[in-house]
Amino acid sequence: MRLYSKSLQKQVTKDFFERVMNMHSSENDLKTLNLNLVYNLLANFCDITDPCSGWGNIPESGDISLGADIERIKMIVNDYFDGHY
């Protein structure tokens, strides 16, 4: 796979790319999906509208885009795990 965007080249590491390319649709492989992998796939490879504040930033309260909701989910999960590890 050739990545043309310099920002994608910075975000998609060799490890990330290998994990995605070596996945199969078996249940065990799907269980290896973690939040960071899914987030990066959604933010970089899916046609999802960017949050108004951009990917990786706290969404504005009035932003009801799918991208903003993905950011909110990521924030909630990260806050939960940061408080429980």
N, C-alpha and C positions, 0 to 999 in steps of 0.2 A: 504494500500500500504506500503510495506517495502522498505526503502531506505538503500542500502548497502554502498554507498560511504559516507565517513565522510564529504566530501566537500558538497555533496548534502544535508546531514542532517543539515548542518549549513545554507544553502541557502534557503531551503524549510521550511518556518515557518508553524505553525499550521493554521494560518489565510490564507496563500497562498494555502495550501492543501485543506482546506475546501471550499474556493472560487472555485477552479477548480472542485472539486468533486460534488459540488452542482449546477454546471452550467448545463443548458439544451440548446438545440439548438434553442430556441426561439429567436426572434430578440431582445427582451429586455435583455436577458442574454448576448447575444453577444455584446451588447452595453456597458456592464460593463467591458469588457476587456480593460485594460489600457496598456501602453507601458511596464511597469515593469513586469506585469504578462506575456504578450506575449514574452518579452525578456527572462525571466526565463524559460518559456516552451521551447523556441527554443534552448537556450544555454544548458539546462540540460537534456531535454528529446527527442530531435530530433537528428538524425544522420547528423549533420551539422559539416563540418570541422572547427576546431577552427581557429581563426585568428592567424597569426604568432606571434603576441604580446600577445596572450591570451585573454580570455573573460574579459571584464571590463577595457581594456586598449585601448589607442589610436592606431588604426591600422597603420601599416607602409604604406607609399604612394604606394609602389609597390605591396602590398597584394591585390589581386583581388578575394579572396575567398568569398564565401557567408557569412561566419562568419564575415569577415572584413566589408562587406557591411551592415550587421545588426548592427555592432558597429557604423558605420558612421551614419546610420539612427537614432540610439539612441542618438548620440552626437548632431545631428542637431536638433532633437525635444527638447532635454534638453536645448540646447542653446537658442532656440526660446522661450520656456516657462520661462526660467530663466530671459530673457530680457523683458518679457511682463507681469510679475506678480507684 
